[in-house]
Amino acid sequence: MPGTFENLNRPIIVILVVAVGFLLVDKLVLNEPNQEPPASSEMSPGATKMTLVEPVVEIRKSVAVLPFLAMSNGPDDDYFSDGLTEEIINALAQLPELLVTARTSAFHFKGQNIPVEDIARQLGVAHVVEGSVRRAGEQLRITAQLIRAEDGLHLWSETYDRRTEDTFAVQEDITEKIALALDVLLDDEQRTRMRRAGIGNVEAFTNYQKGQEFFERAHDDVNRISLLRQGNFYFEEAVKLAPAFPDAYLHISDLYSHILLSQANGEVTGTITDDDVKDAPGNLRRNHDLVVRYAGNDGQRLAAEYDRAMVLGNWKGLSALADRALASPGCDAANWIQLSSAAFGKAEALFNTFERLAACDPLLSRPWVHMAGARMWLGDIHGTAATAETGMRAMQSEWLTRIYILALARTGRIAEAKQLANTHLRSDREQLIARFMVAATEGDASAALAYQQEFLGRHGPNDYISLVMEAARGNRNEANRLAGLIDSRPFGYMSLMQAIYWCTCGAPFDLEAVPEFASRLSVSGLPWPPATPLDFPLKNY
């Protein structure tokens, strides 16, 4: 499939934004009563590109806050500027009338010399905020301007000469002036929400930005545990200074989830100690409790309550809690919501949830991964391919590429799937997994077994990946044995849920083989067995 994903540049991103832009029209645009929505397009079988029609209606109350430029070169000035930017984004995001592009997508343009109108078009917003920060000792100069993208008109601009201790008063003034310039009426309740969304401590948000740097690197690196530890050093410093900081606690918890998942999967790694495994459950509980306690709004609190129940194994009523989390409006999505949704009759609601998230943060890979995954669980293989391809045009994601490869294989495009596995997956680990899935989809038992053995030989034991591979190859007895091993370990229920979600093969194991998992499932309200969107030809059960 030569050329399909080449030149992942600015015009390509427009397609991605448009793909989610339609859902915003009813909520955020002042429509004419008789206006027809723009026609959508679908990928036909065998097609490799999508043609999407741009929305004809402007989303008037929408804004992207670009990273403020650090004009001085102190050791923390860049982190300070990023922190100020994120504080403004978080405050504006508390206003339901206003669509605010989330951090990941806004920060995508940091350091790039791209015209404002192009950035606005790529992000699907009508306005852009730019600014700069200069620090000299305790003296601070902050400039900010709100620009209407269609004609470059400055709707508002101001320069603040203050002391560093006045940073948050400046931030509050900037956010209020932006809201008023966009005709958003502020009452006392909205002003209070905006103030509460901030951290309120300069050193705390500087430390948080440093932690974010390690956190983001960790999720695309083989040294994940080590990088998460380094990130947690800064997050812990941040919460010492600003205890009511839910995002920092959520990031801190991620290290302990990965420690326990590695243990549950039977992975051998020199980066995890016995003390890590012993302390992780308590640390996980403590930080999830703090995320719930300090959640900034109802949507964030509901997402935090779901994650806490899911991760800690408190599954009584989990299905109903998942329904509530999926139905929550806005741009908040629980980290683990896909695990109790797609396989258990909630795939359409899962798709809708991540479609909302993609509209808020179009350059974040996670919503596109789970939109494509939800379509696969709905049995819409062509829709899976279309969603995955659209996301891949604007971002690199191993998970999204793997889903796309599987979708191609399921539609009979085996040669293209094999080519993509060889050329568009960067890591050897992901290449081998993708090659295995193509072979299993094709029904090639010898090739599937060879790829499985090659994976284990190069990347060590991993009972979770082995379970998925044994299930896809139809080896039920070995799949049950591996599931039983995982079930006997702390946090095994999370590993087994991941196996169900990513296998997309129905029930990859029998409940009788996993008594701990079965006990939790029995009080969750989730049905069993899961749906079977993909029936691998090697399966004999």
C-alpha positions as CSV (number, residue, x, y, z in Angstrom):
1,M,0.0,0.0,0.0
2,P,2.7,2.5,-1.1
3,G,2.0,6.2,-0.3
4,T,-1.0,5.7,1.9
5,F,0.6,7.0,5.1
6,E,3.4,9.1,3.6
7,N,3.7,12.8,4.3
8,L,1.8,12.9,7.6
9,N,1.7,16.7,7.5
10,R,-0.7,19.6,8.1
11,P,-3.3,19.0,5.3
12,I,-3.7,15.4,6.5
13,I,-4.6,16.4,10.0
14,V,-7.5,18.4,8.6
15,I,-9.1,15.1,7.6
16,L,-8.9,13.7,11.1
17,V,-10.4,16.8,12.7
18,V,-13.2,16.8,10.2
19,A,-14.0,13.2,11.0
20,V,-14.9,14.1,14.5
21,G,-16.2,17.6,13.8
22,F,-19.7,16.6,12.8
23,L,-20.7,15.5,16.3
24,L,-20.0,19.0,17.7
25,V,-22.4,20.8,15.4
26,D,-25.6,20.2,17.5
27,K,-23.9,21.0,20.8
28,L,-21.7,24.0,20.0
29,V,-22.9,25.7,16.8
30,L,-25.8,28.0,16.3
31,N,-27.5,26.1,13.4
32,E,-30.1,27.4,11.1
33,P,-33.2,25.4,11.8
34,N,-33.4,23.9,8.3
35,Q,-29.7,23.2,7.8
36,E,-28.8,19.8,6.7
37,P,-25.7,18.2,8.2
38,P,-22.8,17.6,5.8
39,A,-22.7,14.2,4.3
40,S,-20.3,11.7,5.9
41,S,-18.3,9.2,3.9
42,E,-17.4,5.6,4.6
43,M,-14.6,3.4,3.4
44,S,-15.8,0.9,0.8
45,P,-14.3,-2.5,0.8
46,G,-10.9,-2.5,-0.8
47,A,-10.5,1.3,-0.6
48,T,-7.4,2.7,1.0
49,K,-8.3,6.4,1.4
50,M,-11.3,8.3,2.7
51,T,-12.8,11.5,1.2
52,L,-14.4,13.5,3.9
53,V,-16.4,16.7,3.4
54,E,-15.5,19.7,5.6
55,P,-18.2,21.1,7.8
56,V,-19.9,24.1,6.3
57,V,-20.8,25.6,9.7
58,E,-18.3,27.4,11.8
59,I,-17.9,26.3,15.4
60,R,-18.0,29.9,16.8
61,K,-17.3,29.3,20.5
62,S,-14.2,27.3,20.2
63,V,-10.6,28.0,21.0
64,A,-7.1,26.5,21.2
65,V,-4.6,27.8,23.7
66,L,-1.1,27.3,22.2
67,P,1.9,26.9,24.4
68,F,3.1,30.3,25.6
69,L,6.6,31.0,24.4
70,A,9.3,31.3,27.0
71,M,11.2,34.5,26.2
72,S,13.8,34.0,28.9
73,N,16.2,31.2,29.4
74,G,16.2,30.3,33.0
75,P,16.4,26.5,33.9
76,D,12.7,26.2,34.5
77,D,11.3,28.9,32.3
78,D,10.0,26.6,29.6
79,Y,8.3,24.4,32.1
80,F,6.8,27.5,33.8
81,S,5.4,28.7,30.4
82,D,3.9,25.3,29.7
83,G,2.4,25.1,33.1
84,L,0.8,28.5,32.7
85,T,-0.6,27.5,29.4
86,E,-2.1,24.3,30.9
87,E,-3.6,26.2,33.7
88,I,-5.4,28.5,31.2
89,I,-6.6,25.4,29.2
90,N,-7.9,23.7,32.3
91,A,-9.8,26.8,33.5
92,L,-11.4,27.5,30.1
93,A,-12.4,23.8,29.9
94,Q,-14.7,24.3,32.8
95,L,-17.1,26.4,30.7
96,P,-19.6,24.1,29.0
97,E,-20.4,26.7,26.3
98,L,-16.9,26.7,25.1
99,L,-15.0,24.0,23.1
100,V,-11.4,24.1,24.2
101,T,-8.8,22.0,22.5
102,A,-7.1,19.7,25.1
103,R,-3.4,19.9,26.0
104,T,-2.0,17.1,23.8
105,S,-3.3,18.6,20.5
106,A,-2.6,22.2,21.4
107,F,1.0,21.3,22.5
108,H,1.5,19.4,19.2
109,F,2.4,22.8,17.6
110,K,5.0,23.8,20.2
111,G,8.1,25.2,18.5
112,Q,6.6,25.1,15.0
113,N,6.3,28.2,12.9
114,I,2.8,27.6,11.5
115,P,0.3,30.3,10.6
116,V,-2.5,30.7,13.1
117,E,-5.2,30.1,10.5
118,D,-3.6,26.8,9.6
119,I,-3.4,25.7,13.2
120,A,-7.0,26.6,13.8
121,R,-8.1,24.7,10.7
122,Q,-6.2,21.6,11.8
123,L,-7.7,21.7,15.3
124,G,-11.2,22.6,14.1
125,V,-11.5,25.8,16.1
126,A,-12.4,29.4,15.3
127,H,-10.0,31.1,17.7
128,V,-6.5,30.7,18.9
129,V,-4.7,32.2,22.0
130,E,-1.0,33.0,21.7
131,G,1.2,34.3,24.4
132,S,4.7,34.7,25.8
133,V,6.3,34.7,29.2
134,R,9.5,36.5,30.3
135,R,11.0,36.0,33.8
136,A,13.8,38.0,35.5
137,G,14.2,37.0,39.1
138,E,10.8,37.6,40.7
139,Q,9.7,40.0,37.9
140,L,7.3,38.6,35.3
141,R,6.0,39.8,32.0
142,I,3.1,37.9,30.4
143,T,1.5,38.8,27.1
144,A,-1.6,37.2,25.7
145,Q,-3.8,37.7,22.6
146,L,-7.0,36.1,21.3
147,I,-7.0,35.8,17.5
148,R,-10.0,35.1,15.3
149,A,-8.6,32.6,12.8
150,E,-10.6,33.5,9.7
151,D,-9.2,37.0,9.3
152,G,-6.4,37.2,11.9
153,L,-8.2,39.9,13.9
154,H,-7.0,40.4,17.5
155,L,-10.2,40.3,19.5
156,W,-8.3,41.0,22.8
157,S,-4.7,41.4,23.9
158,E,-2.9,42.5,27.0
159,T,0.5,42.7,28.6
160,Y,0.9,42.0,32.4
161,D,4.0,43.3,34.3
162,R,3.7,41.5,37.7
163,R,5.7,39.6,40.3
164,T,5.9,35.8,40.1
165,E,3.6,35.5,43.1
166,D,0.9,37.2,41.1
167,T,1.0,34.5,38.4
168,F,-2.4,33.1,39.2
169,A,-4.2,36.4,39.4
170,V,-2.9,37.0,35.9
171,Q,-4.0,33.6,34.7
172,E,-7.5,34.2,36.1
173,D,-7.7,37.6,34.4
174,I,-6.6,36.1,31.0
175,T,-9.2,33.3,31.2
176,E,-12.0,35.7,32.1
177,K,-11.0,38.1,29.3
178,I,-11.0,35.3,26.8
179,A,-14.4,34.0,27.9
180,L,-15.9,37.5,27.7
181,A,-14.4,38.2,24.3
182,L,-16.0,35.0,23.0
183,D,-19.4,36.1,24.4
184,V,-19.5,33.5,27.2
185,L,-21.4,35.0,30.2
186,L,-19.7,34.2,33.5
187,D,-21.5,33.9,36.7
188,D,-20.1,33.4,40.2
189,E,-20.4,29.6,39.9
190,Q,-18.5,29.5,36.7
191,R,-15.7,31.7,38.0
192,T,-15.4,29.4,41.0
193,R,-15.1,26.4,38.8
194,M,-12.4,28.1,36.7
195,R,-10.4,29.0,39.8
196,R,-10.7,25.5,41.3
197,A,-9.4,24.0,38.1
198,G,-6.0,25.5,38.7
199,I,-3.1,24.3,40.8
200,G,-2.4,27.5,42.5
201,N,1.3,27.0,43.0
202,V,4.1,28.0,40.6
203,E,6.6,25.4,41.7
204,A,4.0,22.7,41.7
205,F,3.0,23.1,38.1
206,T,6.6,23.4,37.1
207,N,7.3,20.0,38.7
208,Y,4.2,18.6,37.1
209,Q,5.4,19.7,33.6
210,K,8.7,18.0,34.3
211,G,6.9,14.8,35.4
212,Q,4.7,14.9,32.2
213,E,7.8,14.8,30.1
214,F,8.9,11.5,31.6
215,F,5.3,10.1,31.7
216,E,4.8,10.7,27.9
217,R,8.1,9.2,27.0
218,A,7.4,6.1,29.2
219,H,4.4,5.0,27.2
220,D,6.4,4.7,24.0
221,D,9.6,3.2,25.4
222,V,10.8,-0.2,26.5
223,N,12.1,1.3,29.7
224,R,8.6,2.2,30.8
225,I,9.0,1.4,34.6
226,S,12.2,3.4,34.9
227,L,10.8,6.4,33.1
228,L,7.6,6.3,35.2
229,R,9.7,6.3,38.4
230,Q,11.5,9.4,37.2
231,G,8.2,11.1,36.4
232,N,6.8,10.1,39.8
233,F,9.7,11.9,41.5
234,Y,8.4,15.2,40.1
235,F,4.7,14.4,40.5
236,E,5.3,13.6,44.2
237,E,7.1,16.9,44.6
238,A,4.1,18.6,42.9
239,V,1.5,17.1,45.3
240,K,3.6,18.1,48.3
241,L,3.1,21.7,47.3
242,A,-0.4,21.4,45.9
243,P,-2.2,18.5,47.6
244,A,-5.5,18.9,45.7
245,F,-4.0,17.9,42.4
246,P,-6.0,14.9,40.9
247,D,-4.1,14.7,37.6
248,A,-0.8,14.3,39.4
249,Y,-2.3,11.5,41.6
250,L,-3.6,9.7,38.5
251,H,-0.2,9.9,36.8
252,I,1.4,8.6,40.0
253,S,-0.9,5.6,40.1
254,D,0.2,4.5,36.6
255,L,3.5,3.2,37.8
256,Y,1.9,0.9,40.3
257,S,-0.6,-0.4,37.7
258,H,2.2,-1.3,35.4
259,I,4.2,-3.0,38.2
260,L,1.2,-5.1,39.1
261,L,0.4,-5.9,35.4
262,S,3.9,-7.0,34.8
263,Q,3.7,-9.3,37.8
264,A,0.4,-10.7,36.7
265,N,1.6,-11.3,33.2
266,G,4.6,-13.3,34.5
267,E,7.1,-11.0,32.9
268,V,10.7,-11.2,34.0
269,T,12.2,-7.7,34.4
270,G,15.1,-6.4,36.5
271,T,13.4,-3.1,37.0
272,I,10.8,-4.4,39.5
273,T,11.7,-5.4,43.0
274,D,9.9,-7.6,45.5
275,D,9.3,-4.4,47.6
276,D,7.7,-2.8,44.5
277,V,5.2,-5.6,44.2
278,K,4.5,-5.6,47.9
279,D,3.9,-1.8,48.1
280,A,2.1,-1.3,44.8
281,P,-1.5,-2.3,45.9
282,G,-1.5,0.2,48.8
283,N,0.0,2.9,46.7
284,L,-2.5,2.2,44.0
285,R,-5.4,2.5,46.4
286,R,-4.1,5.6,48.0
287,N,-3.6,7.5,44.8
288,H,-7.0,6.4,43.3
289,D,-8.7,7.6,46.4
290,L,-7.0,10.9,46.1
291,V,-8.0,11.3,42.4
292,V,-11.7,10.7,43.5
293,R,-11.4,13.1,46.4
294,Y,-10.0,16.0,44.4
295,A,-11.8,15.5,41.0
296,G,-12.6,18.9,39.6
297,N,-16.1,18.2,38.3
298,D,-18.8,15.5,38.1
299,G,-17.5,14.0,34.9
300,Q,-13.9,13.6,36.3
301,R,-15.2,12.2,39.5
302,L,-17.3,9.6,37.8
303,A,-14.4,8.6,35.6
304,A,-12.2,8.4,38.7
305,E,-14.7,6.3,40.6
306,Y,-15.0,3.8,37.7
307,D,-11.2,3.5,37.4
308,R,-10.8,3.0,41.1
309,A,-13.4,0.2,41.1
310,M,-12.0,-1.4,38.0
311,V,-8.3,-1.3,39.0
312,L,-8.8,-2.3,42.7
313,G,-11.1,-5.2,41.8
314,N,-14.2,-3.9,43.5
315,W,-16.5,-5.0,40.8
316,K,-19.8,-5.1,42.5
317,G,-22.2,-3.1,40.2
318,L,-19.3,-2.5,37.8
319,S,-21.6,-2.8,34.7
320,A,-23.9,0.0,36.0
321,L,-21.0,2.2,36.9
322,A,-19.5,1.7,33.4
323,D,-22.9,2.7,31.9
324,R,-22.9,5.9,34.0
325,A,-19.3,6.7,33.0
326,L,-20.0,6.1,29.3
327,A,-23.1,8.3,29.4
328,S,-21.3,11.2,31.1
329,P,-21.0,14.2,28.7
330,G,-17.9,16.2,28.1
331,C,-14.3,15.4,27.5
332,D,-13.6,13.0,30.4
333,A,-13.1,9.3,29.8
334,A,-12.0,6.7,32.4
335,N,-8.6,5.3,31.7
336,W,-9.8,1.6,31.8
337,I,-13.4,2.1,30.5
338,Q,-12.8,0.0,27.4
339,L,-12.2,-3.2,29.4
340,S,-15.7,-3.6,30.7
341,S,-17.4,-2.1,27.7
342,A,-16.5,-3.4,24.2
343,A,-16.7,-7.1,25.0
344,F,-19.8,-6.8,27.1
345,G,-22.5,-5.2,24.9
346,K,-21.4,-1.6,25.3
347,A,-19.3,-1.1,22.2
348,E,-21.5,1.5,20.7
349,A,-21.5,3.6,23.9
350,L,-17.7,3.2,24.0
351,F,-17.4,4.5,20.5
352,N,-19.5,7.5,21.3
353,T,-17.5,8.3,24.4
354,F,-14.2,8.3,22.6
355,E,-15.7,10.2,19.6
356,R,-16.4,13.0,22.1
357,L,-12.8,12.7,23.4
358,A,-11.4,12.9,19.9
359,A,-13.3,16.0,19.2
360,C,-11.7,17.7,22.3
361,D,-8.2,16.3,21.6
362,P,-8.0,15.2,18.0
363,L,-4.2,14.5,18.0
364,L,-4.4,12.2,21.0
365,S,-4.0,8.5,19.9
366,R,-6.0,6.9,22.7
367,P,-9.5,7.8,21.4
368,W,-8.7,6.7,17.9
369,V,-7.4,3.3,19.2
370,H,-10.6,2.6,21.1
371,M,-13.0,4.0,18.5
372,A,-11.4,1.5,16.1
373,G,-11.5,-1.2,18.7
374,A,-15.2,-0.5,19.4
375,R,-16.0,-0.8,15.7
376,M,-14.3,-4.1,15.6
377,W,-16.3,-5.3,18.6
378,L,-19.5,-4.2,16.8
379,G,-18.4,-6.5,13.9
380,D,-17.9,-3.5,11.5
381,I,-14.6,-4.5,10.0
382,H,-14.7,-1.9,7.2
383,G,-15.5,0.8,9.8
384,T,-12.6,-0.4,11.9
385,A,-10.3,0.0,9.0
386,A,-11.7,3.5,8.1
387,T,-11.4,4.8,11.7
388,A,-7.9,3.4,12.2
389,E,-6.6,4.7,8.9
390,T,-8.0,8.2,9.6
391,G,-6.2,8.3,12.9
392,M,-3.0,7.0,11.4
393,R,-2.8,9.8,8.9
394,A,-2.1,12.3,11.7
395,M,-0.3,10.3,14.4
396,Q,2.0,7.4,15.0
397,S,0.5,4.7,17.2
398,E,1.6,1.1,17.3
399,W,-1.8,0.0,18.8
400,L,-3.8,1.7,16.1
401,T,-1.6,0.3,13.3
402,R,-2.0,-3.2,14.8
403,I,-5.8,-2.8,14.7
404,Y,-5.7,-1.6,11.1
405,I,-3.5,-4.6,10.1
406,L,-6.0,-7.0,11.7
407,A,-8.9,-5.3,9.9
408,L,-7.1,-5.5,6.6
409,A,-6.5,-9.2,7.2
410,R,-10.1,-9.8,8.1
411,T,-11.3,-8.3,4.8
412,G,-9.0,-10.6,2.8
413,R,-6.3,-8.0,2.2
414,I,-3.6,-10.3,3.5
415,A,-0.7,-9.0,1.4
416,E,-1.4,-5.4,2.4
417,A,-1.6,-6.5,6.1
418,K,1.7,-8.3,5.9
419,Q,3.4,-5.4,4.2
420,L,2.1,-2.9,6.8
421,A,3.3,-5.2,9.6
422,N,6.8,-5.1,8.1
423,T,6.9,-1.3,7.3
424,H,4.7,0.6,9.7
425,L,5.5,-0.9,13.1
426,R,8.7,0.4,14.6
427,S,9.3,-2.2,17.4
428,D,10.2,-5.8,16.8
429,R,7.7,-6.7,19.5
430,E,4.8,-5.2,17.8
431,Q,5.9,-6.5,14.4
432,L,5.8,-10.1,15.7
433,I,2.5,-9.7,17.4
434,A,1.0,-8.3,14.2
435,R,2.5,-11.0,12.0
436,F,1.1,-13.6,14.4
437,M,-2.4,-12.1,14.2
438,V,-2.3,-12.0,10.4
439,A,-1.3,-15.7,10.3
440,A,-4.0,-16.7,12.8
441,T,-6.6,-14.7,10.7
442,E,-5.4,-16.4,7.6
443,G,-5.6,-19.8,9.3
444,D,-1.9,-20.6,8.8
445,A,-1.2,-22.7,11.9
446,S,2.5,-23.3,11.3
447,A,3.3,-19.6,10.7
448,A,1.2,-18.5,13.7
449,L,3.1,-21.0,15.9
450,A,6.5,-19.8,14.5
451,Y,5.7,-16.2,15.2
452,Q,4.6,-17.0,18.7
453,Q,7.8,-18.9,19.5
454,E,9.9,-16.1,18.0
455,F,8.1,-13.5,20.1
456,L,8.7,-15.5,23.3
457,G,12.3,-16.2,22.4
458,R,13.1,-12.5,21.8
459,H,10.9,-10.8,24.4
460,G,10.8,-13.2,27.3
461,P,7.8,-14.8,29.0
462,N,4.5,-12.9,28.9
463,D,1.5,-15.0,29.9
464,Y,-1.0,-12.4,28.8
465,I,0.3,-12.3,25.2
466,S,0.7,-16.0,25.2
467,L,-2.9,-16.5,26.4
468,V,-4.2,-14.3,23.5
469,M,-2.1,-16.2,21.0
470,E,-3.1,-19.7,22.3
471,A,-6.8,-18.6,22.2
472,A,-6.4,-17.4,18.6
473,R,-4.7,-20.6,17.6
474,G,-7.5,-22.7,19.1
475,N,-5.4,-24.3,21.9
476,R,-8.1,-24.1,24.6
477,N,-6.3,-26.3,27.1
478,E,-3.1,-24.2,27.1
479,A,-5.1,-21.0,27.1
480,N,-7.0,-22.2,30.2
481,R,-3.7,-23.1,31.9
482,L,-2.2,-19.7,31.3
483,A,-5.4,-18.0,32.4
484,G,-5.3,-20.0,35.6
485,L,-1.7,-18.9,36.3
486,I,-2.6,-15.2,35.7
487,D,-5.7,-15.6,37.9
488,S,-3.6,-16.8,40.8
489,R,-1.5,-13.6,40.9
490,P,-2.4,-10.2,42.4
491,F,-4.0,-8.0,39.7
492,G,-4.6,-11.0,37.5
493,Y,-8.2,-9.9,36.9
494,M,-6.9,-6.8,35.0
495,S,-4.6,-8.9,32.8
496,L,-7.4,-11.3,32.0
497,M,-9.7,-8.3,31.1
498,Q,-7.0,-7.0,28.7
499,A,-6.7,-10.5,27.1
500,I,-10.5,-10.5,26.5
501,Y,-10.4,-7.0,25.0
502,W,-7.4,-7.4,22.7
503,C,-8.1,-11.0,21.6
504,T,-11.5,-10.0,20.1
505,C,-12.2,-13.7,19.9
506,G,-15.0,-14.1,22.4
507,A,-14.1,-15.9,25.6
508,P,-10.3,-16.7,25.4
509,F,-10.6,-19.0,28.4
510,D,-13.3,-20.9,30.5
511,L,-14.6,-19.4,33.7
512,E,-13.9,-22.6,35.5
513,A,-10.2,-22.0,34.9
514,V,-10.2,-18.6,36.7
515,P,-12.0,-18.7,40.0
516,E,-10.8,-15.3,41.3
517,F,-11.9,-13.6,38.1
518,A,-15.2,-15.5,38.0
519,S,-15.9,-14.4,41.6
520,R,-15.5,-10.7,40.7
521,L,-17.4,-11.1,37.4
522,S,-20.4,-12.7,39.3
523,V,-21.2,-9.5,41.1
524,S,-20.3,-7.1,38.3
525,G,-23.5,-7.4,36.2
526,L,-21.4,-8.0,33.1
527,P,-22.6,-10.8,30.9
528,W,-20.6,-14.0,30.1
529,P,-19.4,-15.1,27.6
530,P,-18.3,-12.0,25.8
531,A,-19.3,-11.3,22.2
532,T,-17.3,-13.0,19.4
533,P,-16.6,-10.3,16.7
534,L,-13.8,-12.3,15.1
535,D,-13.9,-16.0,14.7
536,F,-10.4,-17.1,14.0
537,P,-10.3,-20.1,11.6
538,L,-7.9,-22.1,13.9
539,K,-10.3,-22.0,16.8
540,N,-12.0,-25.3,17.5
541,Y,-14.2,-24.2,20.4
